[in-house]
């Protein structure tokens, strides 16, 4: 019988159980209830379930810069030079309070989220950081430096100011933490509200707020940006996003599941999008296709939309470097593949009709195992060009074998520091649209795989090149519970802006 075991052994047993199972044990008998007040049990649950390694009894931190601790575990208003003092009375707090009133209560908001900020979206990562739960907004590096690390800033934090009560603080603005509120709306959705938006205002008014935002967002001043259209886009984004004042709704997103047969490891990438600057894209694999879904977006193609689609069944063999410099030559090859895709799609549809006993006999059987989307637009090329440009779907992926690469003359690129060798190329389509996501259309392009962490896409119709670089940050609580859950998540975020 458990009741006959010594208390030390019961503590060890209880400490190995999930924290959610322990309250029911307290109802069994008085002995269990007394043992469950042992701090060792709850400290272990905090560490194993949420990664809390701090010792509540030894939390004095000295010699740390104000910026490092600003959003972590110290109140920046109680300080003396570089020596910081703990504001909450952690010395008399118990790990059971930390577990039940903070970690367990707010467990549903841990993970990755996309804020509902119109077409712009975003990437929020909610983590347990010491004895705090912090919502970090992840921002791309300054345009056009795609290989630079992500930037991040705190939007809110939750911690215990008293033993039984968690405090939510808004971290938006430049005047320190202030009163905020978090509401869990429903499963996989929550909202934040700032209760003191006057803390977001600056003494210099909107002009100072805009200049400060511009330095943080773009790393430059408006005078440094000579392109008039780009200035308009930047001003529009500031006006639109600043009206939210950190009162936002967030929807959960998952990292894409990986498979050994994937071309490269799926995940999040930073990409160049012309005058819109850098945006975050999620690369995922779906059988014979790969998709790039926008996590952050712009007024033309909003967040949630599928920006590029790669047809993994149609490799493109690029010509030699000198021929590749000709945009006309690249167009001829790509449009030839597009015509082949269109013909194969027609044969598949005809074959399906023949199998049902409807429609005419197809003169040629569709290629086995090929599943291709029908594309629209563009003039068909002659048969000779199609045959010459046709790739070999059965050709193995020669990973690691590089070939010289150069952008054709006339193709614009925000970043001239792109790789000069690539592993392989595939036919793909890119989504373009007018302002306000009007008249969206999928147009032909070329997906270029440079290495495990970088790829590019040439937008044929726009004569533009986007370079993408992997986001190297590690995210916890971001795995999809199943492939079906990930697919459903993609549909949900796309439907919000369709």
KELUM-767904 format. One record per residue (C-alpha): residue in one letter; x, y, z. Coordinates in steps of 0.1 Angstrom, whole numbers, plus 5000, padded with zeros to 4 digits. Each point is the difference from the previous one (the first is absolute). Last residue first. Layout:
AXYZ;...
***
This chain:
X491053524511;X501650175030;X498649795029;X499649694977;X503849974997;X500549985038;X497449735003;X501149794970;X503649995013;X498849905035;X497949724985;X503149864982;X502050015033;X497249835019;X499949734973;X503749945003;X499549935037;X500650175034;X501850294982;X503350095016;X500350355014;X500349955038;X503750114998;X501550214973;X503750014991;X501250294980;X501949944967;X497650174976;X501149874967;X501050234971;X497850104970;X501050204969;X497350154978;X500850084964;X497950234977;X499250024963;X496450055012;X498549754975;X502849755005;X500150015038;X503449845007;X500049825033;X502949935023;X501249755026;X502250005031;X500549785031;X500749664986;X501750134969;X499350214969;X496749864989;X498650214972;X496250014994;X499250144966;X496950204990;X496649994984;X497150225012;X497249935024;X497450285000;X498350225026;X497750264984;X499950235031;X502049925032;X499550355013;X502650144976;X500249784969;X500949635000;X502849764995;X500349645011;X503149814988;X500149674980;X502649744998;X502349804977;X503049855018;X503750085004;X503049805014;X503150035021;X500850374995;X503250204995;X500650375001;X498350065033;X498250335004;X501850325011;X498150224976;X497150045024;X496950204991;X500149824966;X498750124966;X500149774969;X501250214970;X503049784992;X499449655011;X501149915035;X503149785003;X500449645009;X502949754996;X499149645008;X500349825034;X499949635007;X499149985037;X496749834995;X499649844965;X496349965003;X499449694978;X498650054964;X496649834999;X498250334992;X502350064970;X499750364989;X498350124968;X501650314986;X501149854967;X496749824995;X498050315008;X502150224977;X499549764971;X496249995006;X499650384996;X499250225030;X496750055016;X499250365010;X499650095036;X497149985024;X498849735022;X501649705017;X498549665007;X501649845030;X502149684995;X499849655014;X502349764982;X499949645012;X499849854965;X500350244971;X496550064984;X499049764972;X500150144965;X497250034974;X497450045027;X496649854990;X497150245000;X497850095030;X498349805027;X500449635008;X501250065035;X503549894991;X499950214969;X499350315021;X502949935022;X502349954971;X498850324984;X500850195033;X503449845002;X500750084963;X499050365006;X502350035030;X502849854980;X499550264973;X500050295025;X503249875016;X501749974967;X498950364991;X501450125033;X503349824993;X500350184967;X499150335017;X503049945023;X502549924973;X499050284977;X500050255029;X503549895010;X501250074964;X498350334998;X501550115033;X503549954986;X502649965026;X499249635001;X501649964966;X503350125014;X499749795031;X499249674983;X496449904996;X497849925030;X498549655003;X496550045014;X498649735022;X496349934997;X498649755025;X500950225029;X497550274989;X500750295023;X497250235013;X500850365010;X498250275020;X497349785016;X497950265019;X499950025038;X501550355002;X498850234973;X501150014963;X499750354987;X499450195033;X503049825017;X500749675017;X501549835030;X499549635005;X499849954962;X499749654988;X502649844978;X498949674986;X501749684988;X498449764976;X500349634991;X499049895035;X499150305021;X503250175012;X500150325021;X501950334998;X498650275024;X500850354989;X501050315020;X500350334982;X502850244991;X499450334983;X496750104984;X501850194972;X501349674986;X498949695019;X503249855015;X499649685020;X500649885036;X499349635004;X498049785024;X500149624999;X500449704977;X503249805000;X501249974964;X498649804970;X497849805024;X500449624998;X500949965036;X496750185010;X499550325020;X496950145016;X499450374994;X500350235031;X496650075015;X497950325002;X497650115027;X497850304995;X500650335018;X497650295006;X501550345007;X499850315022;X503750094997;X499250364992;X498049884969;X500150344983;X503849974996;X499749734974;X498050194974;X501750345002;X503549845001;X499149774971;X498750294978;X503150215007;X502349714989;X497949944968;X500150364991;X503750035005;X500549694978;X498050174972;X502150315003;X503349814997;X502750225016;X500149835034;X502850165020;X497850305007;X497549775017;X502649915025;X501849665003;X500049675019;X496849894983;X497649905028;X502050145030;X501150324983;X496650044985;X498249955033;X502150275017;X499350244971;X496349925001;X499750045038;X501950334997;X497650134974;X497049875019;X500750215030;X503450125012;X499249905036;X499449644990;X496849805004;X500049635008;X499650055037;X496750184993;X498849664989;X499549905037;X497649715000;X501749814972;X498049714987;X501249664988;X497949734982;X500049624998;X499449734975;X500949634997;X496949895019;X497850295009;X500350375010;X502849965025;X500150355015;X503250195009;X500050345017;X502550285004;X501450245026;X503450164993;X503549894992;X502550284990;X499750334983;X501149924965;X496949854984;X498649655003;X500949795030;X496449945013;X499949845034;X497949715012;X500249925038;X499549655014;X498249975033;X500549745028;X503450085015;X500150364989;X501950174972;X500049684980;X500950044964;X498550064965;X501850194972;X498950204970;X501250134966;X503749925004;X502350084970;X501749784975;X502550034971;X500749704978;X503749934991;X501650144968;X500049784969;X497150194985;X501850345000;X497750204976;X498350145020;X500550015038;X499749675017;X496649835002;X498050065032;X499049755027;X497550135026;X500949855034;X497149915024;X501549945034;X499049755028;X502250095029;X501749805028;X503049924978;X498850054964;X497049794992;X499250074964;X497550174977;X501350054965;X498150254978;X500550024963;X498250274979;X497050084979;X500350294976;X496849974980;X497850095029;X501849985033;X498549675013;X503049885019;X501549664990;X501049775029;X502749765009;X500249825034;X498750055036;X496650165002;X498249685014;X502549965029;X498750335016;X498449845031;X502549725002;X503050225000;X498750295021;X497649935028;X500549625003;X503749964993;X501350325015;X497849955030;X501249655005;X503550134997;X499550205031;X500550375006;X501550145032;X503450084985;X498450094967;X498750335015;X499550174966;X502350304993;X503449844996;X502950255001;X502350094972;X503650115001;X501250194968;X499450345015;X497649965029;X496749864990;X496449975008;X498350154969;X501449724978;X497849735017;X502149694996;X499249654986;X500050024962;X498850294980;X502550275011;X502649755012;X502350014970;X499350374993;X500950105036;X503449844997;X500949725024;X502650045027;X497849865027;X497249745002;X498449915034;X497849704993;X501249765027;X497049875019;X497749974970;X502649784982;X499750054963;X499949694978;X496550034985;X499949774969;X496249984999;X499149645006;X503249875015;X501150315019;X496650115013;X499149645009;X503449965019;X499350325019;X496549875008;X501249685016;X502950175019;X497750265015;X498349745022;X496450105004;X499049684982;X501349805030;X497450165023;X497149924976;X501349644996;X499949955037;X496550155004;X498549754976;X498849954964;X499150364992;X503650114996;X500549734974;X497450174977;X502150325002;X503249814988;X498849884966;X500450344982;X503550035013;X501149694980;X501449735022;X503749965008;X499950235030;X497349785015;X502249705000;X503050185015;X497950175026;X498449665009;X503549865004;X500950275025;X496749965018;X500649635008;X497749754983;X497149855019;X497450234986;X501049894965;X498849655008;
***
